[in-house]
Amino acid sequence: MTSIDQQTAPDITATRADYPAVALGDDGILRLDYGPKALIDLDAATKAVARCAALVSKPTPIILYGARAMNTTGEAEEYVNGPEGRAIAAALALMMTSNSARLAVNLYHAMRPVPYPTRTFLDEAEALSWLRGFVR
């Protein structure tokens, strides 16, 4: 998914050793945080999938933070939607900061479906509630 704010999003992959941050909550939901204005290239996607795979052994629901101005390269999108991403993602909740961002992402996903259930949210509690239905 490519956002509208591409020109202002810095490449933070070179400045954060923990990029992206990944944690498995006690509720069985993975938290994946790319931070604000994220640039998700193939390297970042590979790191994210590897960090998630180190925490889980089966597809697990994921809440993704950092979707305010997220930029994703085509290579990264292909990777996370491929076998490696499907092995870790049971469902994906994308946290958004505006209804216009939600609309843009929902339209994008309508044209380019993701291989696991994916929804956008403005409210974290609502996102987590939806994801709990995918915890196995």
NUNULO-913347 format. One record per residue (C-alpha): x, y, z. Coordinates in steps of 0.05 Angstrom, whole numbers, plus 32768, in hexadecimal, padded with zeros to 4 digits. Layout:
BEGIN
X/Y/Z
...
END
This chain:
BEGIN
8000/8000/8000
801C/8044/7FEE
8004/8082/8013
7FFA/80C8/7FF9
802F/80E4/8027
806B/80C3/8005
8097/8100/8000
8098/8110/804B
80A3/80C9/8064
80EB/80BF/8079
810E/807D/8073
8115/806C/80BD
812E/8025/80B0
8176/803E/80B1
816F/8062/80F4
814A/8030/8120
816A/7FED/8131
8127/7FD4/814C
8101/7FE8/810D
80CB/7FD0/810A
80B8/7FC2/8152
8092/7F81/815D
8073/7F64/819C
8042/7F2C/81AB
800D/7F41/81DE
7FF0/7F15/8214
7FB0/7F16/81EB
7FD2/7EEF/81B2
7FD4/7F2B/8184
8015/7F42/8163
8024/7F8D/8166
804D/7FA6/812C
8063/7FEE/812F
8085/8010/80F4
8080/8054/8116
8065/8094/80F7
8075/80A3/80AE
808F/805D/80A1
80B1/8047/8062
80A6/7FFC/805B
80D6/7FE1/8028
80E9/7F98/801D
811E/7F9B/8054
80EC/7FB6/8087
80B7/7F83/8072
80E9/7F4A/8077
80FE/7F60/80BC
80B6/7F67/80D3
80A3/7F21/80BA
80E1/7F03/80DA
80D4/7F25/811D
808B/7F0E/811C
809F/7EC7/8108
80CF/7EC5/8143
8094/7ED1/8171
805E/7EA5/8153
805A/7E61/8132
8017/7E69/810F
7FEF/7EA0/80ED
7FDF/7ED4/8122
7FB6/7F14/8122
7FDF/7F53/811A
7FD1/7F9C/812A
7FFC/7FCA/8101
800F/800F/811B
8030/8045/80F2
7FFB/8048/80BC
7FF6/8094/80C0
8023/80A0/8084
803A/805B/8072
805E/804F/8031
8067/8008/8019
8090/7FF3/7FDD
8073/7FC1/7FAC
80A9/7F8F/7FBF
8097/7F94/8009
804D/7F8D/7FFB
8059/7F4F/7FD0
8084/7F31/8007
8053/7F3A/8040
801A/7F21/8015
8042/7EE4/8000
804E/7EA3/8024
807A/7EC2/805A
8046/7EF6/806E
800C/7EC4/806A
8032/7E96/809A
802F/7ECA/80D1
7FF0/7EF3/80C4
7FAB/7ED8/80D6
7F8D/7F1E/80CF
7FA7/7F65/80CC
7F8B/7FA4/80ED
7FA8/7FE4/80D1
7FA5/801F/8101
7F93/8060/80DC
7F8F/80A8/80F3
7F58/80C1/80C5
7F1B/80AA/809F
7F3A/80C2/805E
7F76/8094/806A
7F46/805B/807A
7F20/8067/8039
7F60/8069/8010
7F7A/8028/802D
7F36/8005/8028
7F31/8019/7FDE
7F78/8002/7FD2
7F6A/7FBE/7FF2
7F29/7FB8/7FCA
7F54/7FBB/7F8B
7F8E/7F93/7FA6
7F73/7F61/7FD9
7FA0/7F49/8012
7FA2/7EFD/801D
7F8B/7F02/8066
7F52/7F29/8086
7F66/7F73/808A
7F40/7FAE/80A6
7F50/7FF6/80B6
7F40/8016/80F9
7F42/805A/811B
7F36/803C/8160
7F69/800B/817E
7F37/7FE9/81AC
7F09/7FDB/8171
7F44/7FBF/814A
7F5A/7F91/8183
7F12/7F7A/818D
7F0E/7F66/8143
7F52/7F43/8145
7F3F/7F1A/8183
7F11/7EF2/8155
7F4F/7ED8/8130
7F77/7EC2/816E
7F7F/7E76/816C
END
